[in-house]
Amino acid sequence: MRVPLKGPFSRAGKYGSRQPLGGYGYLDVAELVAGNVDGKGGTDVYIVGRDLYQNTPARQQPVFLHRSGTSWTSFADRPVHPLRVPDDGGGQTGPGLSVVGDFGKDGFGDLAVGRGLENTDRGRGSVIVHYGSADGRPKRMQTLSQDTAGVPGASENDGHFGSALDAGDVDGDGYADLAAGAYGEDAGRVRNTGMVTVLRGGPGGLTGKGATAFDQSTANVADTPEQDGAFGRTLKPADYTRDGRADLLVDVNEELDGKDRWGLVQILKGSPSGTTTSGAKHFTTDSLKLKYRTLGTYFAG
């Protein structure tokens, strides 16, 4: 049972009211994703189901949309429609795999779902985008991968492109852009160093045109590629410098100077030309003089 809680919320943890959501049959929820999907200004919520390991030829990952309405009960009623994301029957779990962003700047939020952990493509990965509309139903679907024209690099087995996703306007042009992590990407002979690719939004939505990719061999990015560094296992675009452009926060699973202190967080700045390594900064548990041993992993919204 999914139960949204209505405010106000008190410091003691009390809330105004609750309303059960139903009508799905069996659904194991992997993620909740919020955004303005139908362009009416309210916050709509996608309920993303976990892979159900269905033994059928047409496996699909269930996704349901609840649209905001004039009343609490109108939101809580049976969802307006289900989406079906192609699924190989296993692999997609956990947060950070889906995001809503207006990639075409048409006023409708678009749902991007990362397929970086799927098995049928040997872990190469992809991103599936459902473009929003006035009634909340997707007007079209798009699949992007490292084989898409303009996207840097090339698909590789166990690269896991799309294993982390988040959206932000990195160049301030009003179009949401998409950052996609590929934590299993290799750098030369160094295995699983990781890479982050930024796909640019535009009048037709997301495209490979102008896409950029970053790893620890990129100039001005901290340190050097090392095995299992997993650059981009999690990421977060947000306007940390308050200049109207989203900067990119990237998590790196990295050992520091041979010590039992792990983690490095890299910040790449937004600019009129997109994400740049110029003026890049990074932080570790040592540089921040923290007492605990690890830094990074998941970032808050």
C-alpha positions as CSV (number, residue, x, y, z in Angstrom):
1,M,0.0,0.0,0.0
2,R,1.3,3.5,-0.9
3,V,0.2,6.2,1.4
4,P,0.9,9.9,0.8
5,L,0.9,12.1,3.9
6,K,-0.6,15.7,3.7
7,G,0.9,18.6,5.7
8,P,1.3,20.6,7.7
9,F,4.0,18.6,9.4
10,S,5.1,19.2,13.0
11,R,8.5,18.8,14.6
12,A,7.0,15.9,16.5
13,G,6.3,14.1,13.2
14,K,2.6,14.7,13.1
15,Y,0.8,15.3,9.8
16,G,-2.5,16.7,8.6
17,S,-4.0,13.6,7.0
18,R,-3.3,10.5,4.9
19,Q,-4.8,9.0,1.9
20,P,-4.0,5.5,0.5
21,L,-3.2,5.0,-3.2
22,G,-4.3,1.9,-4.9
23,G,-5.4,0.2,-8.1
24,Y,-2.1,-1.3,-9.1
25,G,-2.5,-4.9,-8.2
26,Y,0.9,-6.2,-6.9
27,L,3.5,-3.5,-7.2
28,D,6.9,-3.4,-5.6
29,V,7.9,0.3,-5.5
30,A,11.5,1.2,-6.4
31,E,11.3,4.9,-6.6
32,L,9.0,8.0,-6.4
33,V,9.7,10.8,-8.9
34,A,8.0,14.2,-8.7
35,G,7.6,17.0,-11.3
36,N,5.2,19.1,-13.3
37,V,4.3,16.6,-16.0
38,D,1.1,18.0,-17.4
39,G,2.1,21.7,-17.4
40,K,-0.6,22.8,-15.0
41,G,1.8,24.0,-12.3
42,G,1.1,21.3,-9.6
43,T,3.4,18.6,-8.6
44,D,2.7,15.2,-10.2
45,V,4.2,12.0,-8.9
46,Y,5.4,9.0,-10.9
47,I,5.4,5.7,-8.9
48,V,8.2,3.6,-10.5
49,G,7.8,-0.2,-9.9
50,R,10.7,-2.5,-9.3
51,D,11.4,-5.2,-11.8
52,L,9.1,-8.1,-11.1
53,Y,11.1,-10.9,-12.8
54,Q,8.1,-11.7,-15.1
55,N,8.7,-14.8,-17.1
56,T,6.9,-13.5,-20.2
57,P,8.2,-12.6,-23.7
58,A,7.2,-8.9,-23.2
59,R,8.7,-8.0,-19.8
60,Q,8.0,-4.4,-18.8
61,Q,8.7,-2.3,-15.8
62,P,5.5,-0.7,-14.5
63,V,5.3,3.1,-13.9
64,F,2.2,4.9,-12.7
65,L,1.5,8.6,-12.7
66,H,-0.7,10.5,-10.2
67,R,-1.5,14.0,-11.4
68,S,-2.1,16.9,-9.0
69,G,-5.7,18.0,-8.8
70,T,-8.1,20.4,-7.1
71,S,-8.5,18.1,-4.1
72,W,-6.6,15.7,-2.0
73,T,-8.8,12.8,-3.2
74,S,-8.4,13.6,-6.9
75,F,-4.7,13.1,-6.5
76,A,-5.2,9.9,-4.5
77,D,-7.6,8.3,-7.0
78,R,-6.5,5.5,-9.3
79,P,-3.6,6.9,-11.5
80,V,-4.5,8.3,-14.9
81,H,-2.5,5.7,-16.8
82,P,0.4,3.3,-16.5
83,L,3.6,3.5,-18.5
84,R,5.6,0.5,-19.5
85,V,9.4,0.7,-19.6
86,P,11.1,-2.2,-21.5
87,D,12.6,-4.6,-19.0
88,D,14.7,-7.7,-19.2
89,G,13.3,-9.1,-16.0
90,G,15.9,-8.0,-13.5
91,G,18.5,-5.4,-12.5
92,Q,16.8,-2.1,-11.9
93,T,16.7,-1.2,-8.2
94,G,17.2,1.7,-5.9
95,P,17.0,5.5,-6.0
96,G,18.6,7.8,-8.6
97,L,17.5,5.9,-11.7
98,S,14.6,8.2,-12.7
99,V,14.1,11.9,-13.0
100,V,11.5,14.4,-14.4
101,G,12.8,17.4,-16.4
102,D,11.4,19.6,-19.2
103,F,14.0,18.7,-21.8
104,G,12.1,20.3,-24.7
105,K,11.0,23.5,-22.8
106,D,7.4,23.0,-23.8
107,G,6.0,23.2,-20.3
108,F,5.6,19.5,-19.8
109,G,7.8,17.4,-17.6
110,D,9.5,14.4,-19.2
111,L,10.3,11.2,-17.4
112,A,13.8,9.8,-18.0
113,V,14.5,6.2,-16.7
114,G,18.0,4.8,-16.5
115,R,18.5,1.2,-17.8
116,G,22.1,1.0,-16.8
117,L,21.8,-2.2,-14.7
118,E,19.9,-4.3,-17.2
119,N,21.1,-7.7,-18.4
120,T,20.0,-8.2,-22.0
121,D,22.5,-5.8,-23.4
122,R,25.4,-7.2,-21.2
123,G,25.3,-4.1,-19.0
124,R,26.0,-1.6,-21.7
125,G,23.0,0.5,-20.5
126,S,20.6,3.2,-22.0
127,V,18.2,5.9,-21.0
128,I,14.5,5.8,-21.9
129,V,12.6,9.1,-22.0
130,H,8.8,9.5,-22.0
131,Y,7.9,13.0,-23.1
132,G,5.0,14.6,-21.2
133,S,1.8,16.2,-22.5
134,A,-1.2,18.1,-21.3
135,D,-3.1,15.0,-20.2
136,G,0.0,13.4,-18.6
137,R,0.1,10.6,-21.3
138,P,3.5,10.4,-23.0
139,K,3.4,11.7,-26.5
140,R,6.5,9.8,-27.5
141,M,9.3,7.6,-26.2
142,Q,13.1,8.0,-26.9
143,T,16.0,5.7,-26.2
144,L,19.5,7.2,-25.8
145,S,22.8,5.3,-25.3
146,Q,26.5,5.7,-26.0
147,D,25.7,4.5,-29.5
148,T,23.5,7.5,-30.1
149,A,24.9,9.9,-32.7
150,G,26.9,12.7,-30.9
151,V,27.2,10.9,-27.5
152,P,30.9,10.6,-26.6
153,G,32.6,7.2,-26.3
154,A,31.0,3.9,-27.3
155,S,28.9,1.3,-25.5
156,E,30.9,-1.3,-23.7
157,N,29.9,-4.4,-21.8
158,D,29.3,-3.6,-18.1
159,G,29.8,0.1,-18.6
160,H,26.3,0.7,-17.1
161,F,25.4,3.9,-18.9
162,G,22.3,5.3,-17.2
163,S,23.0,3.7,-13.8
164,A,22.6,7.2,-12.3
165,L,20.5,10.1,-13.6
166,D,19.6,13.6,-12.7
167,A,18.5,16.7,-14.5
168,G,19.4,20.4,-14.4
169,D,19.9,23.4,-16.8
170,V,23.7,23.4,-17.1
171,D,23.9,26.3,-19.6
172,G,21.0,28.5,-18.4
173,D,19.1,28.3,-21.7
174,G,15.9,27.2,-20.1
175,Y,16.1,23.6,-21.4
176,A,16.7,20.9,-18.8
177,D,19.8,18.8,-19.5
178,L,20.4,15.3,-18.3
179,A,23.5,13.9,-16.5
180,A,24.0,10.2,-16.9
181,G,26.5,8.1,-14.9
182,A,28.3,5.0,-16.2
183,Y,30.2,3.8,-13.2
184,G,31.6,0.7,-15.0
185,E,33.2,2.6,-17.8
186,D,36.9,1.8,-18.4
187,A,39.7,4.3,-19.1
188,G,42.2,2.5,-21.3
189,R,43.2,-0.6,-19.4
190,V,41.9,0.6,-16.1
191,R,38.7,-1.1,-15.2
192,N,35.5,0.5,-13.8
193,T,36.9,4.0,-13.4
194,G,33.5,5.5,-14.3
195,M,32.3,8.3,-16.5
196,V,29.6,11.0,-16.5
197,T,27.9,12.2,-19.7
198,V,25.8,15.4,-20.0
199,L,23.1,15.2,-22.7
200,R,21.7,18.6,-23.7
201,G,18.1,19.5,-24.0
202,G,16.7,21.5,-26.9
203,P,13.6,22.2,-29.0
204,G,13.2,18.5,-29.9
205,G,14.1,17.2,-26.4
206,L,17.4,15.4,-25.5
207,T,20.0,14.9,-28.2
208,G,23.5,13.7,-28.6
209,K,24.4,17.0,-30.2
210,G,26.7,19.0,-27.9
211,A,27.0,16.1,-25.4
212,T,30.1,16.1,-23.2
213,A,31.7,13.3,-21.1
214,F,34.0,13.5,-18.1
215,D,36.1,11.0,-16.2
216,Q,39.3,11.3,-14.1
217,S,41.5,11.5,-17.2
218,T,39.7,14.7,-18.2
219,A,41.8,17.9,-17.7
220,N,41.2,19.6,-14.4
221,V,39.2,16.7,-12.9
222,A,40.8,15.6,-9.6
223,D,43.2,12.7,-9.4
224,T,43.7,10.0,-12.0
225,P,41.7,6.9,-13.1
226,E,42.0,3.9,-10.8
227,Q,40.3,0.6,-10.8
228,D,36.8,0.6,-9.3
229,G,36.9,4.4,-8.8
230,A,33.3,4.4,-10.1
231,F,33.3,8.1,-11.0
232,G,29.6,9.0,-11.4
233,R,28.0,6.2,-9.4
234,T,25.8,9.0,-8.0
235,L,25.5,12.6,-9.2
236,K,23.5,15.8,-8.5
237,P,23.2,18.9,-10.8
238,A,22.2,22.0,-8.9
239,D,23.0,25.7,-9.0
240,Y,25.6,25.8,-6.2
241,T,27.1,29.1,-7.4
242,R,23.8,30.9,-7.9
243,D,24.6,32.0,-11.4
244,G,21.5,30.6,-13.0
245,R,23.3,27.5,-14.3
246,A,23.4,24.0,-12.7
247,D,26.8,22.8,-11.5
248,L,27.4,19.0,-11.4
249,L,28.3,17.2,-8.2
250,V,29.9,13.8,-8.8
251,D,30.6,11.1,-6.3
252,V,33.8,9.0,-6.7
253,N,34.5,5.8,-4.8
254,E,38.2,6.3,-4.2
255,E,40.8,5.4,-1.6
256,L,42.7,8.5,-0.3
257,D,46.5,8.2,-0.2
258,G,46.4,4.5,0.7
259,K,44.5,5.3,3.9
260,D,41.3,3.6,5.0
261,R,39.4,6.8,4.2
262,W,37.3,6.6,1.1
263,G,35.4,9.0,-1.2
264,L,35.9,12.1,-3.2
265,V,33.3,14.6,-4.4
266,Q,34.0,16.5,-7.5
267,I,32.1,19.7,-8.6
268,L,32.1,20.7,-12.3
269,K,30.7,24.2,-13.0
270,G,27.9,25.1,-15.3
271,S,28.7,27.7,-18.0
272,P,27.0,29.3,-21.1
273,S,28.6,26.5,-23.1
274,G,27.6,23.7,-20.7
275,T,29.4,21.8,-18.0
276,T,33.0,22.7,-17.8
277,T,36.1,21.6,-15.8
278,S,37.3,25.2,-15.7
279,G,37.4,26.2,-12.0
280,A,36.5,22.6,-10.9
281,K,36.7,21.8,-7.2
282,H,36.9,18.6,-5.2
283,F,36.5,17.6,-1.6
284,T,37.6,14.6,0.5
285,T,37.2,13.6,4.2
286,D,40.8,14.9,4.7
287,S,40.4,18.3,3.0
288,L,37.1,18.9,4.9
289,K,38.8,17.7,8.1
290,L,36.0,15.2,8.8
291,K,36.3,12.6,11.5
292,Y,34.3,9.9,9.6
293,R,35.9,7.7,7.0
294,T,33.7,8.0,3.9
295,L,32.3,10.8,1.8
296,G,29.7,10.9,-1.0
297,T,27.5,7.9,-2.0
298,Y,24.0,9.6,-2.2
299,F,23.2,13.3,-2.5
300,A,20.2,14.9,-1.0
301,G,17.7,16.8,-3.3
